[in-house]
Amino acid sequence: MRVLRIVILLAGTGALVFCVACFAQEKTPSEFLSAVGDAPDVAPPLATDLSPALNRAAVEKAVLKVADWQLDRVSHDFNRDWTFAALYSGLMAVSESTGNPKYRDAMLSMSQEFKWQLGSEYGDANDQAVGRTYLELYLRDRDPQMIAAVRTEFDQILRGPEDPPKIQLPWYWCDALFMAPPAWARMYKATGDIAYLDYVDREWWATSGRLYDHQEHLYFRDARYLNRKQANGKKIFWSRGNGWVMAGLVGVLEYMPSDYPGRQRFVEQFQQMSAAVAAIQGSDGLWRTGLLDPDSYSLPENSGSAFFTYALAWGVNNQILDPSVYTPIVAKAWKGLVSHIYADGRLGCIQSVADAPGKFKPTSSYVYGVGAFLLAGSEADHLAQQQNHSERSAAQ
């Protein structure tokens, strides 16, 4: 969900002063279109044809079932908002992991329909999120028109406004760390221009300096939550918000060179957050919407849970996380996610558009949560492939 841009001014004492009024909500219609998701009162039967096993056949069957259900529902309702952009990332990942071009082809058609343009608000991370998909298509096909508009906007941001504020925090809410940085990292990959990564490096740590809790190794959603508490007196850390961050870390690290000077700092934060998230995994393998007060929420929240699963599996697959520690956590999480797939392919227990922990129905399903699930499935698929390869090697 959007909030009005926050400008941070440097007070005479050197303290940072936030404009509280800037937190007034600015709801955009696209976030609340019926195509984004719904929560019917009557639940369909749960799927009985799926296995939670962490093997390629089982993982891909679950992933394709959910992907097909979602694509059939929304293929005529695509837009450039952040809600759908998260789904697009998941659909791209499904084609990559399964080898089925259907979902990537749908993304190519979507991109052509929108003429490769970003969202309507210049410089807003939510409107840059769709650029990730454009850039991934470009990295495959190398057609310059695919990234021309994105590059024009990013370059304008790098140059800066003619009359900039004294200090500005463009990614002032933690969700933004998924929406924008992965697209900027892909722009670096597409062009070889290190300025795009340097921008990510600078702005990521500006946001982290304000919102990252160095004790809990989790992110506050935005500055409004720095001093708020859950019912049990613990700090408020929103599941999906932290899922956005961890998935954003993946989106940056996968295109950040191993010798980039700031890379290790990103790796360390990823490892810190992974350990924190793993320590509070629920007995069902999933996470509640208020991470440090699970008893206040009866249902798991599957958008945050899926993003965590995606990030942890990616960390194992890329030798950043210890497989002996994290593979069982991923397997348990994947089992939990699969248990919430309905017979028709709907994925339930996804919190609606929000900016804080909340409650929802078991049937609640939204496109960004499905996108997170598809990303999780793609990395679970890769993990299953690696395990099969290791088992064959050991047997030889």
C-alpha positions in Angstrom: 0.0 0.0 0.0 1.2 3.5 -0.8 1.9 6.2 1.7 2.8 9.7 0.9 6.5 10.3 0.4 8.4 11.2 3.5 11.0 13.9 3.5 13.6 13.7 6.3 15.1 17.0 7.3 18.2 17.4 9.3 17.5 19.3 12.5 19.9 21.8 14.0 21.0 19.3 16.6 21.8 16.7 14.0 18.7 14.6 14.8 16.5 13.3 12.1 13.0 14.7 12.2 10.2 12.9 10.4 7.2 14.7 8.9 4.4 12.7 10.7 1.7 14.2 8.5 3.5 12.5 5.5 2.2 9.2 6.7 -1.4 9.9 5.6 -2.6 7.0 3.5 -3.0 7.5 -0.2 -5.0 4.6 -1.5 -4.7 4.0 -5.2 -7.6 2.3 -7.1 -5.4 -0.4 -8.7 -4.6 -1.8 -5.3 -8.2 -2.4 -4.5 -9.5 -3.8 -7.9 -11.4 -7.0 -7.5 -8.9 -8.8 -9.7 -6.2 -8.3 -7.1 -7.9 -10.8 -4.8 -10.9 -11.8 -2.7 -11.9 -13.8 0.3 -15.1 -15.8 -0.3 -17.2 -16.9 2.7 -17.6 -20.4 1.4 -14.4 -22.4 1.1 -13.9 -24.9 -1.8 -12.5 -28.3 -0.8 -8.8 -28.4 -0.3 -6.6 -30.2 -2.9 -6.2 -33.9 -2.4 -4.0 -34.5 -5.5 -0.9 -32.7 -4.2 2.1 -34.0 -2.3 4.2 -31.8 0.1 7.3 -33.7 -0.7 10.3 -31.7 -1.7 10.9 -33.4 -5.0 10.7 -32.0 -8.5 7.5 -33.8 -9.6 5.6 -32.9 -6.5 6.8 -29.3 -6.3 6.1 -28.6 -10.0 2.6 -30.1 -9.8 1.7 -27.7 -7.0 3.3 -24.7 -8.6 1.6 -25.2 -12.0 -1.7 -25.8 -10.4 -1.6 -22.5 -8.5 0.0 -20.6 -11.5 -2.7 -21.8 -13.9 -5.5 -20.9 -11.5 -4.2 -17.4 -11.0 -3.3 -16.8 -14.6 -6.8 -17.9 -15.8 -8.4 -15.5 -13.3 -6.4 -12.4 -14.1 -5.0 -12.6 -17.6 -7.5 -9.9 -18.8 -6.9 -7.7 -15.8 -3.2 -7.1 -15.8 -2.0 -3.7 -14.6 1.3 -2.1 -13.7 0.7 -1.8 -10.0 2.9 -3.4 -7.4 0.3 -6.0 -6.6 0.5 -7.5 -10.0 4.2 -6.9 -10.4 4.9 -9.4 -7.6 2.8 -11.9 -9.5 4.7 -11.3 -12.7 8.0 -12.1 -10.9 6.5 -15.4 -9.8 5.2 -16.3 -13.2 8.6 -15.5 -14.8 10.3 -17.8 -12.2 7.9 -20.6 -12.9 8.8 -20.6 -16.6 12.5 -20.6 -15.7 12.3 -23.4 -13.2 9.9 -25.7 -15.0 10.9 -25.0 -18.6 7.3 -24.2 -19.5 7.2 -21.0 -21.6 3.5 -20.4 -21.1 4.0 -18.0 -18.2 6.9 -16.1 -19.7 4.9 -15.7 -22.9 2.0 -14.2 -20.9 4.5 -11.7 -19.4 5.8 -10.8 -22.8 2.2 -10.1 -24.0 1.5 -8.0 -20.8 4.7 -6.0 -21.3 3.9 -5.3 -25.0 0.4 -4.2 -24.0 1.8 -1.6 -21.6 4.5 -0.6 -24.1 7.2 -1.4 -21.6 6.2 1.6 -19.5 6.5 1.8 -15.7 3.6 3.0 -13.4 2.3 6.5 -13.4 4.2 8.1 -10.5 7.8 9.0 -11.2 10.3 7.8 -8.8 7.9 5.7 -6.7 9.2 2.2 -5.9 5.7 0.7 -6.3 5.6 1.9 -9.9 9.1 0.6 -10.6 8.3 -3.0 -9.5 7.0 -4.0 -13.0 10.4 -3.0 -14.4 11.9 -6.2 -13.0 9.8 -8.2 -15.4 10.7 -6.0 -18.4 14.4 -6.3 -17.5 14.2 -10.1 -17.2 12.6 -10.3 -20.6 15.3 -8.0 -21.9 18.1 -10.2 -20.5 16.6 -13.1 -22.5 15.8 -11.3 -25.8 18.1 -8.2 -25.8 15.6 -5.9 -27.5 16.5 -2.3 -26.4 12.9 -1.1 -26.5 12.1 -3.4 -23.6 14.1 -1.3 -21.2 14.2 2.1 -22.8 11.5 3.7 -20.6 12.8 2.1 -17.4 16.3 3.3 -18.2 15.1 6.8 -18.9 13.4 7.0 -15.5 16.3 5.4 -13.6 18.8 7.7 -15.2 16.7 10.7 -14.3 16.6 9.6 -10.7 20.4 9.2 -10.8 20.7 12.8 -12.0 18.4 14.0 -9.3 15.7 16.6 -9.3 16.6 20.2 -10.1 15.6 21.4 -6.7 16.1 18.4 -4.3 15.2 18.3 -0.7 18.0 18.5 1.8 17.8 14.8 2.6 15.3 12.3 1.1 14.6 8.7 1.8 13.0 7.3 -1.3 12.5 3.8 0.1 11.0 4.9 3.4 8.8 1.8 3.9 10.3 -1.7 4.0 8.0 -3.0 1.2 9.9 -0.7 -1.2 13.0 -2.9 -0.8 11.3 -5.5 -2.9 9.6 -3.2 -5.3 12.6 -1.2 -6.6 16.1 -2.6 -5.8 15.7 -5.9 -7.8 14.8 -3.9 -10.9 17.8 -1.6 -10.3 20.1 -4.6 -9.9 18.8 -6.0 -13.2 19.5 -2.7 -14.9 23.1 -3.0 -13.8 23.2 -6.5 -15.3 21.6 -5.2 -18.5 23.9 -2.3 -19.0 27.1 -3.0 -17.0 26.8 0.4 -15.5 27.8 0.2 -11.8 25.9 3.4 -11.0 22.7 1.5 -10.7 24.1 -0.8 -8.1 25.8 2.1 -6.3 22.3 3.7 -6.0 20.9 0.5 -4.5 23.8 0.3 -2.1 23.4 3.8 -0.9 19.6 3.9 -0.6 19.2 0.4 0.9 21.4 1.2 3.8 19.7 4.6 4.3 16.4 2.7 4.7 18.0 0.0 6.8 19.5 2.7 9.1 16.0 3.8 9.9 13.9 0.6 9.9 16.2 -2.3 10.7 16.2 -3.5 14.3 19.7 -4.8 15.1 18.5 -6.7 18.1 15.7 -8.7 16.5 17.3 -8.6 13.0 13.9 -7.7 11.5 12.5 -4.6 9.8 9.8 -2.3 11.0 7.3 -1.6 8.3 7.9 2.2 8.4 8.7 4.8 11.0 5.2 4.8 12.5 6.0 1.4 14.0 9.3 2.1 15.7 7.7 2.4 19.1 4.5 0.5 18.8 3.9 -2.9 20.5 1.9 -6.0 19.9 -0.7 -7.2 22.4 2.0 -9.2 24.2 4.3 -6.2 24.5 6.7 -7.3 21.8 7.7 -5.0 18.9 5.5 -5.0 15.8 7.2 -6.8 12.9 4.9 -7.5 10.0 5.3 -10.8 8.3 4.8 -9.7 4.7 6.9 -6.6 5.2 9.9 -8.7 6.3 9.1 -11.1 3.5 9.3 -8.2 1.0 12.8 -7.3 2.4 14.2 -10.8 2.3 12.9 -11.3 -1.2 14.4 -7.9 -2.1 17.8 -9.1 -0.7 17.6 -12.1 -3.0 16.7 -9.9 -6.0 19.7 -7.7 -5.4 22.3 -10.4 -4.5 21.5 -12.6 -7.5 22.8 -9.8 -9.8 25.4 -8.2 -7.5 28.9 -9.4 -8.5 30.9 -11.3 -5.9 33.6 -8.7 -5.9 31.3 -5.7 -5.5 32.6 -3.8 -2.5 29.3 -3.6 -0.6 28.1 -7.2 -1.3 29.2 -8.7 2.0 27.1 -6.3 3.9 24.0 -7.5 2.1 25.0 -11.1 2.6 25.4 -10.5 6.4 22.0 -8.9 6.7 20.4 -11.7 4.7 22.0 -14.3 7.0 20.9 -12.4 10.1 17.3 -12.1 8.9 17.3 -15.8 7.9 18.4 -16.9 11.3 15.8 -14.6 13.0 13.0 -15.9 10.7 14.0 -19.5 11.1 13.9 -19.2 14.9 10.3 -18.2 14.9 8.9 -20.6 12.4 5.5 -22.0 13.5 4.9 -25.7 14.2 2.9 -25.8 10.9 6.0 -24.6 9.1 4.5 -21.1 8.5 4.6 -17.7 10.1 1.9 -15.5 11.6 1.3 -12.0 10.3 2.6 -10.5 13.6 6.0 -12.2 13.8 6.7 -11.8 17.5 3.1 -12.3 18.7 1.9 -15.5 16.9 -0.7 -16.3 19.6 -2.7 -13.3 18.5 -3.3 -14.7 15.1 -5.0 -18.0 14.6 -4.1 -18.4 10.9 -0.7 -18.5 9.2 0.0 -15.7 6.6 1.0 -17.2 3.3 2.4 -14.1 1.5 5.0 -13.5 4.2 5.5 -17.3 4.7 6.1 -17.8 0.9 8.6 -15.0 0.7 10.5 -16.4 3.6 10.5 -19.9 2.0 11.7 -18.4 -1.3 14.5 -16.5 0.4 15.7 -19.4 2.6 15.6 -21.8 -0.3 17.5 -19.4 -2.5 20.1 -19.0 0.3 20.6 -22.7 0.4 20.8 -23.0 -3.4 23.4 -20.3 -3.6 25.7 -21.5 -0.7 24.9 -18.5 1.5 22.9 -20.6 4.1 24.0 -23.9 5.6 21.9 -26.6 3.9 22.0 -28.9 6.9 20.3 -26.2 9.0 17.9 -24.6 6.5 16.8 -27.4 4.1 14.6 -28.9 6.8 13.1 -25.5 7.5 12.4 -25.0 3.8 10.9 -28.5 3.6 8.6 -27.8 6.6 7.6 -24.4 5.2 6.8 -25.8 1.8 4.7 -28.6 3.3 2.7 -25.9 5.2 2.2 -23.8 2.0 1.0 -26.7 0.0 -1.6 -27.6 2.7 -3.4 -24.3 1.9 -4.0 -25.0 -1.8 -7.6 -25.6 -2.7 -8.8 -28.2 -5.2 -9.3 -25.5 -7.9 -5.7 -24.1 -7.4 -6.6 -21.2 -5.1 -3.9 -20.4 -2.5 -5.5 -19.3 0.7 -4.5 -17.5 3.9 -3.0 -14.4 2.2 -3.6 -11.2 4.0 -5.3 -8.5 1.9 -3.6 -5.2 1.0 -2.3 -3.8 4.2 0.7 -2.2 6.0 0.6 -4.0 9.4 -0.4 -7.3 10.9 -4.1 -8.2 10.6 -6.6 -10.9 10.4 -8.2 -12.6 7.3 -10.2 -15.6 6.2 -8.7 -19.0 5.2 -9.9 -18.4 1.6 -8.3 -15.0 1.3 -6.2 -15.0 -1.8 -4.3 -12.1 -3.5 -2.0 -11.9 -6.5 1.1 -10.8 -4.7 0.8 -13.7 -2.3 0.5 -16.1 -5.2 3.5 -14.4 -6.8 5.4 -15.1 -3.6 4.3 -18.7 -3.6 5.5 -19.2 -7.2 8.9 -17.7 -6.3 9.1 -20.1 -3.4 8.1 -23.0 -5.6 10.8 -22.1 -8.2 13.5 -22.2 -5.5 12.0 -25.3 -3.9 12.2 -26.9 -7.4 15.9 -25.9 -7.7 16.6 -27.3 -4.3 14.9 -30.6 -5.2 17.1 -30.7 -8.3 20.2 -30.2 -6.2 19.2 -32.8 -3.7 18.6 -35.3 -6.6 22.0 -34.5 -8.1 23.7 -35.0 -4.7 22.0 -38.3 -4.1 23.0 -39.6 -7.5 26.6 -38.4 -7.0 26.7 -40.2 -3.6 25.4 -43.4 -5.1 28.1 -43.5 -7.8 
